[in-house]
Amino acid sequence: MYERIWEEKIHSEIDLSQNKKNAEIIGYSKGVADSIVEQALRANSPEIAIKQFQEARKIYEQLSDKQGLIKIIFLYAMYLVQRGIEKFGHIFNQFQSALQYAIEINDKYYKAKIHHGIGEAFLRLENLKESRHHFDISSQIFTYLENERKIIEVLVSIADVESQEDSIISPETLIKLYTEFTDRISTIKDRIPISDLFRHLFRFCELFLEIDDYKQVNNLIKEMEGILTQANINSRLYFQGKMSLALIKGNVKLKLLNLSDAEELYQYIIRRRAEAKITDLYGALISLAIISLYKYRIFFDDIYLSNAQALIQEAIQLSETTDHVRGLLRAKVVDLMLKISIGDIDDIEEMETVITTAKTKGLLTEAKRASEEIKRFKKRITAQELNEEDTVKKVLQYALEARKIVHKNQL
């Protein structure tokens, strides 16, 4: 259906280092900075990435390259948003700095991108009103520029807002947004990168799954499979796309309570964790824990409860090493609920530390909800208001919500 028009190569650290060295040899400072940015975007460690962003920014400042500064500051801010790193006040300051440069040189394209980025930041803070406001500004500018590709990206973000405003997006709203999406895609299908197209279809696939429209989900899965047949088998899109498809297929099976098939799909991601995106790996770990909880409800064998706890611990470790605070907070709540349910409450103080960290990062609504959930659950357990079946059901309910919310807010 879609032409093979773009394939992203996986550059090794050696390739990127060589590009930087070549630029240094010929004295091409901008090329050096560009290479450092590429290294930052691919860095495994947030500390290394941030250091490289700062190094590249200094070069652009020395060159008085405002266009380069806009790009580096925007990419840095988006990196912080997607990773859940730093306080949001700092992130908004970065966006404001980039926006000021864009206004000075009248760069409408980046003005629109920055407003889109600010909207994404507000979306992660669950400030849906401000998020939608900035998405609308971005959409208006991209419409003025007649940039259909970017209009589509903002449209997908608006679908995220709509889905969170009503907890579950209404079928009518989703169909309207998806129809507009397909209409716009049809006019530029020969120009949009297939990696972007795959990502957009995946997001709509998640939304259709939320409203149990399995026919549309299956249609979208087929389209995404078709895209991967066009991708270079050595590309990042091919490897990560395989993992994302396994995740969405697993989510379908899990929702239908086909536990064995779901487990097999999630295990596929775990076995190939080096190729998977952090969000897909996190989703697989949480989902496998959910399956163990389902099995515990069926068999009441402690081995399944232990398996669930081990998987949640792995998800926590993954969140800690990637500094993803929202994922850490959600996984910690599930972990603590499991511990409270078996009488272990030693980690209550540790949970308060995590909640405090979330607050300092700007996740006030999320932190408040987590704190209230823990207190309410502990109170009901102490008062023996919940029997074992109800207790596991409650933990299961929260785990399902944790997976959904964390996956919406991509790393």
N, C-alpha and C positions, 0 to 999 in steps of 0.2 A: 504493500500500500504506500509506503514512504520510500523515497529514493535514499540511497546511501550518500549523504552529503557531508557527513562529518564524523570523524573517528578520533577519539582522544587517545593519544599514546601514553603509556605509562613510562615516564622518564625516571631513570634511576638517579640516585644521588650522584653517581659518577658523571652522568650526562649533564646534570645541572651545574655541578662544580666545574666541568670543562667549559660550559657556556660562559660562566663567570670569569674563568681564567682567560679565555679568548678575548673577552671584552676588556679585561684589564691590560692585556698585552697591547691592544691597539688604542688604549686610552679612551675607550668609549664608556664614560661614567654612567650614562643612562642605561646602557646594556648591562652593566654590573648591577645597578639597582634593580632592574627588571628580573635578573637571574636570582637575586636574593629574595625578591618577592615570591618567585616560583618555589624556591626552597622553603620559605615560611609557610606557604599554603600546603606543602606536603610534609611538613615536619611532624614527627610522631609526638614530640614533647611540646606542650603549650609554652613552657619557659623558653625553649629554643626558638619557637615561632615568633614569640613576642619580641625577643632580642633581635631577630632578623628583620622584622617589620621596622623596628626602631633604627636599625642600621641603614635600611633602604631609605627611610624618611630623611635621615641626615644628608644622604647624597642628593636627594631631590631638592632639599633646602639649600645646599651649597650651589646647586645649579640654578636656583631661583626658578625651578620648573613647576609652575602652579598646576599644570595639567597632571604632572606626575604626582604632586602632593595630593591632589584630589583623589587620584586613584589609590594611592597607598593608604591614606587615612580612611577612605571608605572601606577598602578591603580589610584593614585592621579592625575597624568597628564591627564589620559583619562577622569576622572571625570570632570576636568576643561574644557577639550575640548568639551565634550558632553553637559555640562551645559552652555558653553559660558562665563565662569568665568575667571577673571584675564587677564592680558596682555599676548599676545602670546609669548613675549620674556621670561617671567617667565615660561610658559609652556614648551617651547623648552629647557630651562635650566634644567627642571626636566627630560625631556626625555634624554638629554645628560648625566645627572648624572646616570640615570638608565643604559644607554648604556655603560658607562664607567665601571660600576660594572660587567655588562654582559661580556664585553671584558676581564676583569681581570680574571674571572673564566671560560671563554670560554663557556658561556651558549648560544649556537646557537639558541635555541628555543626562548629565550627572546630577543635576538638580532633581530630576525625576527618580533616578536610581537611589539617591540619598533619602528622599521622602519615602520610597519603598522600604529602604532599610530601617528607617525610623519606625515605620508601621510594623515591621517585623519585630522590632524591639518591644514596642508597646503590646504586641500580641503575646509575647512571652511573659509580660507583666500582667496579662489578662485585662488590660485596659482597652476594651474593644472599641469604645467610642473614639479615642485618640488614634488607635490603630486604623480604623476605617477612614478617619479624616485624612491621614497621610497617604493611605492607599488611593483615595479619591484624587488627591492632588497629583500624585504620581501618574495615575491613569489619565488625567486631563492633559498633563504635559506630554506624555507619550502619544496621546491622541493627536495633539497639535503637531507633533513631530512625525505623525503617521508611521510610528514604529509598532507594527502589529505584534511582533515577537515579544516585545516588552509589555504591551497591553495584555497579552495572554498571561504572562507571568504574574502580573498584578491581579488579574482575574482569578487565578488559582488562590492567591493570598486572600482575596475577598471571600472566596468559598470557605477558607479556614475560619474567618471571622464569623460568617453566617452559621457555621456548624457549632461554634462555641457559644454564640448568643443564645441559642435554643437548646444547648446540650447536645441534641441530635438534630441535624439539619432536616427541614421538612422536605419530603419528596418533590413537592412543587418547586421550591426554591432551588434544589439541587439540579433538577431537570432543566430549569431555566438557565442556570449558570453553565451547565454542561453543553446545552444547545448553543449558547453564545460561544463557548470555547471551540466546539467543533466547526461552527460557521467560520470563525476567524482562522482556525488552523487550516481549513481547506484553501484559503487564499494565499498561504505562505508555506505550504508543505514542502516546497523545494528549497526553502531558505532556512528553516529552523533546524538547529542542531538536533540530531536524534537523541542525544543525551537529555536535552531539555524536554523533548517530547515524551520520552520515557518517564521522566520525573513527574511531569504534569499528569500523565495518564495514571501513574501509580497513586497520586494523591486523590484523584477522583475515584479510583478503585476503592480506596479506603473509605471514602465518604459513602459510596453506594453500598459497601458492606455494612456500614453503620445502620442503614435503613433496610437491610436484608434484601436488597435487590440483587439476587444471585445471578440472574440472567445477564444483567449489565456488567456485573463483576467478571463473569466468565468471558464476556465479549472483550472487555478491556484487557484481561489477562492474555487473550489470544493476540490482541494488537501489540502488547508489550513483547510477547514471544516473537512476533514477526519483526519487531525492531531489532531484537538481539541477533536475528539471523543476518541482518545487514551490517552488524558491528564487527570490527576487527576482533578476532578471537584473542588477541593479545592486549586489547584495550581495557581500561578501567571500567568502561561502561559494560562490557561483556561480563567481566568477573563479578562486579558489584550488582549488575542487573540480575544475574542468576540467583544471587542471594536474596535480593528484594522480591523476586518472584516466588522463591521458596517461602519467604515470610508471609506474603499475602495469601498464598495457597494454604499454608499452614493455618492462618487465621480463619480462613473459610472453613477448613476441616474442624478446627476447634469450636467455632461457633455452632457447627452442626453436631458437635460432641462426637465426632469421629476421631477419637483420641489417638489410636494407633497410627493412622495416616498423618495426623498433625504432628505427632512426635517424630516421625521419620523425617518430615520436612524440616522441622526445627533442628534436628540433629545434623542434617545436611549442612546447615549454616555453621553449627558449632565445629564440625569437622574441618570446615574451610574458613575458620575465623580470620586467618591472615588476609583473605580476599574480601571480607565483608565490611560494610560500613559499620561504624560504631552503633548507630541506631538499630540496624538490622540484628547485630549481635546481641545488643541489650534486649530487643524485642523477643529474640529467640530464647534467651535465658529466662526472662520473666514468664514467657508462655510455657516453657517446660516446667517451671515451678507451678504454674496454674494446673497443668495436666497432673502433676504429682498430687496436688490438693484435691482434684477431682477423684483421683484413684483412692486417696485417703478416705474421702467421703463414702466411696463404694465399699472398700475393704476394711477400713479402720486398722490398717497395718502401719505401725510406726515407721517402717522403712520409707514409706512415701512421704511422711512428714519430714523426715531427715533429709530426703532428697530435695524437697522443696526448699528447706532452709539452706542447704548447700548451694543451690542454684541462685537463690536470692543473695547469698553472701558473694557469689561470683559477680553478680550484677552490681552489687555495692562496690566491689573492688574496681570493676570496670569504670564506674562513675567517678570514683576517687582519682584514678590514674588519668582520666581525661578531664577532670575538674568540671564535670557536668553536675551542677548543684541540684537542678530539678530532678534529674534521674536519681541522684544520691538520696534526696529527701524522700522521694516516693518509695524507693527500694527499702530504705531504712524503716519507714512506717510499716510496710508489709512484714519486714523482718521482726520488728518489735511486737506487732500484733501476734505473730506466731509464737514468740517467746512468752508473751503475757498469757496466751491461751494454754500454755503448759506450765504456768506458774513461775516463769523466770522473768523477774522485773528489774534485774540489776542494771540494765542498759537504759533506764529511763533518763538518767542524767546525760548520758551520751546523746540521746535523742534531742534533748533540749539544746545541746551544743550545735547539732545539725540544723535545727530550726532557727537558731540565732544566726548561723552562717547564711541561711537562705534569706533571712530578713535583711542582713547587711548587703546582700547581692541585689536586693530590690524585689524579691519574690514574696511580698507581704501577704497577698491573698492566699498563695499556696502554703506559706508557712503557718498562717492562722488556721487554715483548714486542716492541715496535718496535726497541729497541736490539739485542736478540738476533737479530731477523730480518735487520737490516742487516749485522751482523757475520758471520752465517752465510752470507748471500748473497755478501758481498764475498770471504770466504774461498774459497767454491766457485768464484767467477769467477777469482780469482787462481790457484787450483790447476788451473784449466781443467777442472773436473769437469763443467761444464755446456756443452753445445754451444748454438748459437744458438737452435735450436728449443726446447730445455729452458729456456733463459734466459727467453725471451718467455713460455713457459707458466707459469713461476714468477711472473713479474711480473703476469701476467694473473690468476692464482689469488689473489694478494694484493689486487689491485685489486677483484676481485669481493667479497672479504671486507671491504675498506675501505668499499665502498658500502653493504653490508648493515648493518654495525655503526653507521656514522654515521647511516644513516636510521632505525635502531631508536631511537637516542637523539636525539629530535627537538630542533630548535633552539627 
